[in-house]
Amino acid sequence: MQVLLAAGMTPDDHLLDIGCGSLRLGHKAVPYLKPGHYWGTDASHALMRHGRLTELPDPEALPEDHLVEDAAFAFPGIPDTITFAIAFGVFTHLPHADLATALTNLRRFPNLRSALFTVFLSDAATPTRQPDGVVTHPGRPPYHLPEAQVAQTISAAGFTPARQTTLLPRGQVLWAAT
Ligand SMILES: C[S@@+](CC[C@H](N)C(=O)[O-])C[C@H]1O[C@@H](n2cnc3c(N)ncnc32)[C@H](O)[C@@H]1O
């Protein structure tokens, strides 16, 4: 919530929470946003459904069809109204090609102001110990990427990259694609 608020999100915005899992963000974002303004996607519909029933203060505040099973970052059925997207702790666990696919597919949202996501950074072709001790890898999860490659992937998708200075758990680095 803090990074979204710092990016300028207000209750009027329409949020797409990519890889939303059991609604760790959703349980705060759903009550904050105007009714119907939260959408989540995840590879696991069961995880999202469980989160809706057990984590939300009022499950009725989130229509079930706003939680969309989508492992391909195709965002099926997500409306053009989306103004912010976030993927927290998602691309840290997936090959780089998935980040490129997601960013490219986000371009279809005409009102999108910012897409925020986290990655681990390193130029190393070998395992790297991140500042808090977690070990990341160039070719298996948790993955790390060179900073220049992240910026290039954001630019190639048609966005402007901005690495954020926010300190995040486990040494993840936050990026904004605007
Ligand atoms: C570490 S969890 C983070 C969940 C949530 N964003 C949070 O901050 O609590 C990673 C999430 O990514 C989802 N995920 C993994 N592969 C995915 C894919 N290909 N498409 C969409 N979601 C995926 C997992 O099901 C899981 O919920």
The ligand as an SDF file (V2000), in Angstrom:
LIG
                    3D

 27 29  0  0  0  0  0  0  0  0999 V2000
    5.6450  -14.7670   -3.4670 C   0  0  0  0  0  0  0  0  0  0  0  0
    3.9640  -14.8060   -3.9510 S   0  0  0  0  0  0  0  0  0  0  0  0
    3.5290  -13.0680   -3.8580 C   0  0  0  0  0  0  0  0  0  0  0  0
    2.0550  -12.8820   -3.7310 C   0  0  0  0  0  0  0  0  0  0  0  0
    1.5890  -11.4340   -3.5310 C   0  0  0  0  0  0  0  0  0  0  0  0
    1.9340  -10.5710   -4.6530 N   0  0  0  0  0  0  0  0  0  0  0  0
    2.1200  -10.8920   -2.2380 C   0  0  0  0  0  0  0  0  0  0  0  0
    2.8530   -9.8990   -2.2530 O   0  0  0  0  0  0  0  0  0  0  0  0
    1.8260  -11.4620   -1.1900 O   0  0  0  0  0  0  0  0  0  0  0  0
    4.0560  -15.0810   -5.7200 C   0  0  0  0  0  0  0  0  0  0  0  0
    2.6870  -15.2530   -6.3810 C   0  0  0  0  0  0  0  0  0  0  0  0
    2.8590  -15.3570   -7.7890 O   0  0  0  0  0  0  0  0  0  0  0  0
    1.9460  -16.2960   -8.2860 C   0  0  0  0  0  0  0  0  0  0  0  0
    2.4220  -16.7720   -9.5910 N   0  0  0  0  0  0  0  0  0  0  0  0
    3.4210  -17.6450   -9.8390 C   0  0  0  0  0  0  0  0  0  0  0  0
    3.5490  -17.8330  -11.1660 N   0  0  0  0  0  0  0  0  0  0  0  0
    2.6040  -17.0460  -11.7620 C   0  0  0  0  0  0  0  0  0  0  0  0
    2.2220  -16.8060  -13.1230 C   0  0  0  0  0  0  0  0  0  0  0  0
    2.8470  -17.3970  -14.1490 N   0  0  0  0  0  0  0  0  0  0  0  0
    1.2060  -15.9460  -13.3600 N   0  0  0  0  0  0  0  0  0  0  0  0
    0.5700  -15.3290  -12.3280 C   0  0  0  0  0  0  0  0  0  0  0  0
    0.8860  -15.5360  -11.0220 N   0  0  0  0  0  0  0  0  0  0  0  0
    1.8900  -16.3800  -10.7490 C   0  0  0  0  0  0  0  0  0  0  0  0
    1.9080  -17.3710   -7.2000 C   0  0  0  0  0  0  0  0  0  0  0  0
    0.7430  -18.1760   -7.2910 O   0  0  0  0  0  0  0  0  0  0  0  0
    1.9510  -16.5170   -5.9380 C   0  0  0  0  0  0  0  0  0  0  0  0
    0.6670  -16.1660   -5.4980 O   0  0  0  0  0  0  0  0  0  0  0  0
  1  2  1  0
  2  3  1  0
  2 10  1  0
  3  4  1  0
  4  5  1  0
  5  6  1  0
  5  7  1  0
  7  8  2  0
  7  9  1  0
 10 11  1  0
 11 12  1  0
 11 26  1  0
 12 13  1  0
 13 14  1  0
 13 24  1  0
 14 15  1  0
 14 23  1  0
 15 16  2  0
 16 17  1  0
 17 18  1  0
 17 23  2  0
 18 19  1  0
 18 20  2  0
 20 21  1  0
 21 22  2  0
 22 23  1  0
 24 25  1  0
 24 26  1  0
 26 27  1  0
M  CHG  2   2   1   9  -1
M  END
$$$$
